[in-house]
């Protein structure tokens, strides 16, 4: 599987798409542009971000914002408030436990159900 090829089917920003599963984890691709992701956390799950193309601003509560570039990877530990944004289009891969809610317990207009994330 080529992740860049999988991203061609992703038309909307902040709309992760599941591309495969590994044990109890989903592997997803998404495109980010703008600042629509609210501060949120995942109480019981870590979340892995890998930058395929572009530049992502990763903000961690009480931490120094990190600019992530193509090839960079970061794991947000469970329970840590975070949000992401990007000025230009940024393509990412996420690895999340199947129980991970899109924006944790925070309600947002960008929330996508697992059904909406499936191909």
Buried (B, 14 or more C-beta within 10 A) or exposed (E): EEBEEBBEEBEEBBBBBBBEEEEEBBBBBBBBBEEBBBEBBBEEBBBBBBBBBBBBBBBBEEEEEEEBEEEBEBEBEBEBBBBBBBEEBBBBBBBBBEEBBBBBEBEEEBBBEBEEBEE
